[in-house]
Amino acid sequence: MKQKLMKSLEIVMSGILIFSLTGCASIIDGGDKHVSVRSEPTDAKVTVYDKRGVAVVVQQTPAIIALKTGDGYFKGASYRLEVEKPGYQKGEINITATVNGWYFGNFIFGGLLGLLIIDPITGAMYTLSPKDAEVVLQQDHASIQKDQQGLVVILRKDVPVELASRLVPVANQ
C-alpha cells in the first residue's frame, strides 16, 4: 500500500516538475503563427518584410504564411506585407505582435521559469495580429508624364482626380 502511494506521488511530482520547466504559452500555443493572406484579384505577389526591412517570404495569393512571433528576448516580431500585381496599385498590411493570453497561464502552471525565460525566449508569449489579411488592390490609373510625346488614350473613369478638372471635351465633327 505504501509502495503504491509512493509511486503515485512520484508520478504527480514528475508531472509538476515537467510543467514547471516549461512555459504555459509554449505548451498551449507555441510555435510559428500562420497568417492567411488573400487578395482581390487573386494571384498577386505577397512579399513579407521583417522589422529590419529584409524580405523573409515571397508567395502568391491566396497564401498561408508561417511567421515567427518573437524577435529576441521580450521582443515581439512585426512584419510589413506588400501585395502587388501588374496593373494594380500596391497594397500594404502591417502584422504586429501582441501578448498571447496563454502567457499569463505561467502564474498558475509555468512558474517564474516560463514567465521570465522560456516564453520570452521562444517568442511564445506573443501572437500575431491580424491572423487573416485581405487586400483589395485598386486598378492602376494611367498617368501622363510632362515629357511624354504623342497621343495617350485612357478611359474617362481611369483619369486621376487631380487631372479630371483639366479635361476639355472634343466637339463632334
Contacts in CASP RR format, 6 or more apart in sequence:
PFRMAT RR
TARGET T0000
AUTHOR 0000-0000-0000
METHOD contacts of the structure
MODEL  1
MKQKLMKSLEIVMSGILIFSLTGCASIIDGGDKHVSVRSEPTDAKVTVYD
KRGVAVVVQQTPAIIALKTGDGYFKGASYRLEVEKPGYQKGEINITATVN
GWYFGNFIFGGLLGLLIIDPITGAMYTLSPKDAEVVLQQDHASIQKDQQG
LVVILRKDVPVELASRLVPVANQ
19 27 0 8 1.000
19 109 0 8 1.000
19 110 0 8 1.000
20 109 0 8 1.000
20 110 0 8 1.000
20 111 0 8 1.000
20 113 0 8 1.000
21 113 0 8 1.000
22 110 0 8 1.000
22 113 0 8 1.000
22 114 0 8 1.000
22 118 0 8 1.000
23 106 0 8 1.000
23 109 0 8 1.000
23 110 0 8 1.000
23 111 0 8 1.000
23 113 0 8 1.000
23 114 0 8 1.000
23 115 0 8 1.000
23 118 0 8 1.000
23 119 0 8 1.000
23 124 0 8 1.000
24 102 0 8 1.000
24 103 0 8 1.000
24 104 0 8 1.000
24 105 0 8 1.000
24 106 0 8 1.000
24 108 0 8 1.000
24 109 0 8 1.000
24 110 0 8 1.000
24 114 0 8 1.000
24 119 0 8 1.000
25 100 0 8 1.000
25 101 0 8 1.000
25 102 0 8 1.000
25 103 0 8 1.000
25 105 0 8 1.000
25 106 0 8 1.000
25 119 0 8 1.000
25 124 0 8 1.000
25 125 0 8 1.000
26 114 0 8 1.000
26 118 0 8 1.000
26 119 0 8 1.000
26 122 0 8 1.000
26 124 0 8 1.000
27 109 0 8 1.000
28 102 0 8 1.000
29 100 0 8 1.000
29 102 0 8 1.000
29 124 0 8 1.000
29 127 0 8 1.000
30 69 0 8 1.000
30 122 0 8 1.000
30 123 0 8 1.000
30 124 0 8 1.000
31 69 0 8 1.000
31 122 0 8 1.000
31 123 0 8 1.000
31 124 0 8 1.000
32 66 0 8 1.000
32 67 0 8 1.000
32 68 0 8 1.000
32 69 0 8 1.000
33 66 0 8 1.000
33 67 0 8 1.000
33 69 0 8 1.000
33 127 0 8 1.000
33 128 0 8 1.000
33 131 0 8 1.000
34 64 0 8 1.000
34 65 0 8 1.000
34 66 0 8 1.000
34 67 0 8 1.000
34 131 0 8 1.000
35 64 0 8 1.000
35 65 0 8 1.000
35 67 0 8 1.000
35 95 0 8 1.000
35 128 0 8 1.000
35 130 0 8 1.000
35 131 0 8 1.000
35 132 0 8 1.000
35 133 0 8 1.000
36 62 0 8 1.000
36 63 0 8 1.000
36 64 0 8 1.000
36 131 0 8 1.000
36 132 0 8 1.000
36 133 0 8 1.000
37 46 0 8 1.000
37 59 0 8 1.000
37 61 0 8 1.000
37 62 0 8 1.000
37 63 0 8 1.000
37 64 0 8 1.000
37 65 0 8 1.000
37 81 0 8 1.000
37 83 0 8 1.000
37 93 0 8 1.000
37 133 0 8 1.000
37 134 0 8 1.000
37 135 0 8 1.000
38 61 0 8 1.000
38 62 0 8 1.000
38 132 0 8 1.000
38 133 0 8 1.000
38 134 0 8 1.000
38 135 0 8 1.000
39 46 0 8 1.000
39 61 0 8 1.000
39 62 0 8 1.000
39 83 0 8 1.000
39 85 0 8 1.000
39 134 0 8 1.000
39 135 0 8 1.000
39 136 0 8 1.000
39 137 0 8 1.000
40 134 0 8 1.000
40 135 0 8 1.000
40 136 0 8 1.000
40 137 0 8 1.000
41 85 0 8 1.000
41 88 0 8 1.000
41 137 0 8 1.000
42 61 0 8 1.000
42 62 0 8 1.000
43 60 0 8 1.000
43 61 0 8 1.000
43 85 0 8 1.000
44 60 0 8 1.000
44 61 0 8 1.000
44 83 0 8 1.000
44 84 0 8 1.000
44 85 0 8 1.000
44 88 0 8 1.000
44 135 0 8 1.000
44 137 0 8 1.000
45 58 0 8 1.000
45 59 0 8 1.000
45 60 0 8 1.000
45 61 0 8 1.000
45 83 0 8 1.000
45 84 0 8 1.000
45 85 0 8 1.000
46 57 0 8 1.000
46 58 0 8 1.000
46 59 0 8 1.000
46 60 0 8 1.000
46 61 0 8 1.000
46 63 0 8 1.000
46 65 0 8 1.000
46 81 0 8 1.000
46 82 0 8 1.000
46 83 0 8 1.000
47 55 0 8 1.000
47 57 0 8 1.000
47 58 0 8 1.000
47 81 0 8 1.000
47 82 0 8 1.000
47 84 0 8 1.000
48 55 0 8 1.000
48 56 0 8 1.000
48 57 0 8 1.000
48 58 0 8 1.000
48 65 0 8 1.000
48 67 0 8 1.000
48 79 0 8 1.000
48 80 0 8 1.000
48 81 0 8 1.000
49 55 0 8 1.000
49 56 0 8 1.000
49 79 0 8 1.000
49 80 0 8 1.000
49 81 0 8 1.000
49 82 0 8 1.000
50 56 0 8 1.000
50 71 0 8 1.000
50 77 0 8 1.000
50 78 0 8 1.000
50 79 0 8 1.000
51 71 0 8 1.000
51 77 0 8 1.000
51 78 0 8 1.000
51 79 0 8 1.000
53 80 0 8 1.000
56 67 0 8 1.000
56 79 0 8 1.000
57 65 0 8 1.000
57 67 0 8 1.000
59 65 0 8 1.000
61 83 0 8 1.000
61 135 0 8 1.000
67 77 0 8 1.000
67 79 0 8 1.000
67 95 0 8 1.000
67 128 0 8 1.000
68 77 0 8 1.000
68 123 0 8 1.000
69 76 0 8 1.000
69 77 0 8 1.000
69 97 0 8 1.000
69 100 0 8 1.000
69 123 0 8 1.000
69 124 0 8 1.000
69 126 0 8 1.000
69 127 0 8 1.000
69 128 0 8 1.000
70 76 0 8 1.000
70 77 0 8 1.000
70 97 0 8 1.000
70 122 0 8 1.000
70 123 0 8 1.000
70 126 0 8 1.000
71 77 0 8 1.000
71 78 0 8 1.000
71 97 0 8 1.000
72 121 0 8 1.000
72 123 0 8 1.000
73 120 0 8 1.000
73 121 0 8 1.000
74 120 0 8 1.000
74 125 0 8 1.000
76 97 0 8 1.000
76 123 0 8 1.000
76 126 0 8 1.000
77 97 0 8 1.000
77 126 0 8 1.000
77 128 0 8 1.000
78 94 0 8 1.000
78 95 0 8 1.000
78 96 0 8 1.000
78 97 0 8 1.000
79 94 0 8 1.000
79 95 0 8 1.000
79 96 0 8 1.000
79 128 0 8 1.000
80 92 0 8 1.000
80 93 0 8 1.000
80 94 0 8 1.000
80 95 0 8 1.000
81 92 0 8 1.000
81 93 0 8 1.000
81 94 0 8 1.000
81 95 0 8 1.000
81 133 0 8 1.000
81 135 0 8 1.000
82 90 0 8 1.000
82 91 0 8 1.000
82 92 0 8 1.000
83 90 0 8 1.000
83 91 0 8 1.000
83 92 0 8 1.000
83 93 0 8 1.000
83 135 0 8 1.000
83 137 0 8 1.000
84 90 0 8 1.000
84 91 0 8 1.000
84 137 0 8 1.000
85 137 0 8 1.000
87 139 0 8 1.000
87 140 0 8 1.000
88 137 0 8 1.000
88 138 0 8 1.000
88 139 0 8 1.000
88 140 0 8 1.000
89 137 0 8 1.000
89 138 0 8 1.000
89 139 0 8 1.000
89 140 0 8 1.000
90 137 0 8 1.000
91 135 0 8 1.000
91 137 0 8 1.000
92 135 0 8 1.000
93 130 0 8 1.000
93 133 0 8 1.000
93 135 0 8 1.000
95 128 0 8 1.000
95 129 0 8 1.000
95 130 0 8 1.000
95 133 0 8 1.000
96 128 0 8 1.000
96 129 0 8 1.000
97 126 0 8 1.000
97 127 0 8 1.000
97 128 0 8 1.000
97 129 0 8 1.000
98 126 0 8 1.000
98 127 0 8 1.000
98 128 0 8 1.000
98 129 0 8 1.000
99 125 0 8 1.000
99 126 0 8 1.000
99 127 0 8 1.000
100 119 0 8 1.000
100 124 0 8 1.000
100 125 0 8 1.000
100 126 0 8 1.000
100 127 0 8 1.000
101 127 0 8 1.000
102 124 0 8 1.000
103 115 0 8 1.000
103 119 0 8 1.000
103 124 0 8 1.000
103 125 0 8 1.000
103 126 0 8 1.000
106 112 0 8 1.000
106 114 0 8 1.000
106 115 0 8 1.000
106 119 0 8 1.000
107 115 0 8 1.000
110 118 0 8 1.000
118 124 0 8 1.000
119 125 0 8 1.000
139 158 0 8 1.000
141 154 0 8 1.000
141 158 0 8 1.000
141 159 0 8 1.000
141 160 0 8 1.000
142 152 0 8 1.000
142 154 0 8 1.000
142 158 0 8 1.000
142 159 0 8 1.000
143 160 0 8 1.000
144 152 0 8 1.000
144 163 0 8 1.000
156 167 0 8 1.000
159 167 0 8 1.000
END
